Amino acid sequence: MKFGAFMPNWEPFSYNLKWYSEGISTAESLGFDSFFVTDHFMRPGGALSFKAHSTIEAWTLLSYLAAKTSTIKIGSCVAPIPLRSPAQLAKIVSTLDVLSNGRIIFGAGAGWDQGEFEAYGSWDSPGIRVEKTREGLELITQLWTKEQIDFNGKFYTAKKAVLEPKPIQKPHPPIWVGSYGIARRMFRIAAETAQGWFPGVSMGATEEVYASGHQMILDRLKSNGKFTFALLGYLKTPGTTTALPPLGTIDEATEKIEAYRKVGCDYFVAMFFPPEKYVELMHRFAKEVMPSF
């Protein structure tokens, strides 16, 4: 099993920028495989004040973190495809893959926060957002792999589009589809277009749901290539309360992660609470949990 770490791109992290550089530097030195940041323009789920909506733009932040590291993979957790122009996002991700010397993991999803979409884009039904995600990923991968494309989709078009330089990673950066635990249509997109599945505990990916999704993806996979079954989990200090349902404490982590490993997970990405204890808990996790796997 491989391990990654992640940080939200919203407050209080957005007001304590050193936490990002300290977090990724520590992760790299401790042998974590990756470091992810969330991709939101506003605090998801609403906020009690304007300042609580403070966010650092994810891809700008990832560029900053790429320049401070040399080996650790970096990625989005996850980029909502219907919220941006997929063609422009393809250019952004490709550029960052070049600048980081091939270290990008492209976490992508359909988006879920209605307030954020209404503020920065347009809100559609779940079915339309899933369709846009599938079509957007097709456009992105064509731009990454073909010299020039003409694309005429239901939602997106491109005429004589050229994306150069191409990403360092071939055929392109790995795409990990993030989804709610029971979004069966997203399972299909993961199996048919991506190289990984990236649900979160807070999104309903219980062990039972994870096992079901794992099997559905295996049943639909078109290639025999490497496919990553990841999981996003929240670890906290004893007595800490969070707005997100946590996976447990560091002391409980080995047993809980092992339960997910048994139902197909081979890559665990951890968030640590409270934020001011992030690096301390990361050290404990690397020392007490990672060697067991």
N, C-alpha and C positions, 0 to 999 in steps of 0.2 A: 504494500500500500504506500502511495505517495501522499504528502501533506502540503497544504498551502495555508495561507493566512489571508484575511481580508479586513478592510476598514470601510465604513460608510463614508460617502462624500458629503455628508450633512453634519450639522452641529451636534455635539461640541467639537468634533474633529475639524470642521471648517474654520473654527476660531483658534485652533491649536495646530498650526500647520507643521510644526516640528514632529508631531506624533507620526505623520506619514513617513518622513525620512528616517526617523528613529525606528519605526516599525519595520520598514522594508529592509533597512540595513541589518537589523537584528535577525530578521527572517533569513536573509541570505547567509549570514555568518553561522546560523544554527542548522543550516541544511534543509530548510523548507524549499520545496520545488517551485512555489509560485506565490505571488502576492496580487490580490484582486482589490478593486475598489468598486463600489456601487455606482450606478449611472443614473442620476436623477437631477432634474433642474429645480425641483422644490422638494421639501421634506415629504416623503410619501405618507399617505394616510391622514394628511392634514396636520396642522400645528396650532399651538395656542397663542403664538405671537409671530409677528413678521420676522423677527430675528431667528426664530426656530426654523424658518424656511431657508436659512443660509446654506448654500451648497458650493462646492468647488467643482467646476466643470471636469468631468471624469477624464476625457482624453487629453486635455491640457495637463491635468494632474499626472496621468500615466507617463506623459512625455518627460515631465520633471523627474519622476521616479526612475525612469529608464536611464537618465543621465547620471544618476547617483549610484547605479548598480552595474554589474557586468555579467552576471550569470543567471540570476533568478528570473523566472518567467513572470510576466505581468499581464493582467487581463481585466476585463469588464465583467461585472456581476450584477445584473446583465444589461446590455444595451437594448432598449426597446426599439425594435426596428420600425414600427409605424410612426414614431415620433420625429424622425429625421428623414432627410433624403437618403435612401440607401446608397445611391451612387456617390454622394459626397462622403458618406460614412465609409464606404469602401476605400476612398482615397485617403482618408484620415488614418484608417487602420493599416493600410499598406505602407504609408509613410512611416508610421511608428514601428512597424515590423522592420523596416530598413534601418531606422535610426537605432533600434535596440539590437540589431544584428540577429534578428529572427527569434525574438523572445515573446511574441504576442500569443495569448489565448483569447479568442474572440467569443466571449459569452454574450448570447443574444436571446431575446425573448419577444413576446407580443405586447408587453406592457400591461399594467393593471390599475394604475392610479388615475382615476378620472379627472381629479382636480389638476394634476400636472399636465395631462393631455389638453384640457380645455384652456389652460394658461399658455401653453407653448406650441400647440398643434391643434388637432381636432380629434374628438372622441368618437369611436365607432363601437359597434356591438362586438362581443367576444369573437363571433364567427368572422367578421370582417377583419379584425385585428390579426387573427390567425392566418387568414388568406394573405393579408399584406406581408406578414412575416415570411411565409413560404415564398412568395413572389420576390420580396426584397432580398432574401438570401440567395435566390437564383440569380438575380441581377448582380449582386455583390461577387459571387463566385465566378460568374462569367467575366466580369471586369478584371478580376485577379488572375485569370488563367488564359484569356484570349487577347490577341493583339489589338483587335478592334471589334466592337459589337454594335449591332442594331437590336434593340430590345423593345418589343411591343406587348406589354402585359395589360392586365385589367386595371392596374393601379399605377404602374410605373412604365415610363418609356425612356429610351436613350437612342440617339441617332449618331452613328459613326463615333462612338465614344471610345477613347483611348485612355488607359490608365498605365502610366509608366512613372517611375520604375515599379516593376512588379514586387510583391512581397519576397523577402528572403526565403521564407519557408515554402516548400513545394509539396503538393501543388498550390497550397495556400495556407495561411495560419489556421490552426484547428478551430473549428466552430463547436462550441458547447451550448446546447439549447437549455435555457433555464425555463422552468415552468412550475405552475401549481401542481401539487401532488396528484391530482386526479384529472388533469387536462389531457384526455386521450388524444385529441387532435395534435397536441404538441409532442406527444410520444411519437406519433407518426412522422412529424417533421424531423425530430431528432434521429429517428432510425433511417430516414430516407435521404436526408440532406446534411447531417452533421456528423461530427466525430466524437461527440460526448453529450451526456445528459447531466444537468446541473440543478437539481431541485434543492430546496431548503427545508429544514425542519419546520420553520415558521410558516411555510407555505403548505403544510399538511402532509409532508412526506414522512409519515410514520413508517415503521419497519414493514408493516403489512402493505402499505401503498407503494413503498419503495420496491418490495419484492414483486408486486404486480407489474409496476412500470418496467422493471428490469426484464421481466419475462416477455412483456409485449414488445419491447424494443428488440430483444434477441430474435423474436419470431419474425420481425419485419426487416431486420438488417439486410441490406442488399450486397454488402461487401464483406470479405473476411479480414479486412484490415483492422488495425487497432481502434477500439472504441472505448472511451473513458466513461466509467460510471462514477460520477463524483457526488458529493453531498456537502451542503453548506450547513454548518452547525454552530451554535452559540454556547460558549463555555464561560462560566462566571465564578467569582469567589463565593464561598458560603455566605448566605444571608443577603446577597445582592439581588435586587428586583430589577427586571427590565421590561420594556414594552414588548419585547419579542420572546416567544416561548423558548427557553434555553434547552440545550441538550443535557446540561448538567454541570457539575463542577469538575475541576481537574481530577479530583480523586475518583469521580465516577466515570471519567471519560473512556478509559480502556475498555471497560465492560460494555458501554453503550456503543462505541465505535465497532467493537468486535461483533455486536449484534447486527449492525448494518453491513459489515464485511461479509457475514454469512449469507446475506440476501443479495449480494452482488456488488456492493460498493468497493471500489478499489482506489479511491482518491478522496480524502477528507480535507475540507477547507474550513478553518476555524476562525471565529471571531471571539475576542476575549472582553469580558466586562468585569469591573467598570473600566472606562477608557483610561483613566490615570494609572491603572494597574496592568495595562495591556502588555508592555514589554516584560514585566515581572512574570506574568502568567505564561507568556510565550516561552520564556526560559524553562519554567516548570514543565510545560507541555512537552518541550523538546527533550527534556531529561527523563521525565517520568512516564510518558505515554508513547512517543514515537518509537523508542527502541523495542517495544512489544510487538511491532508490526514490521 
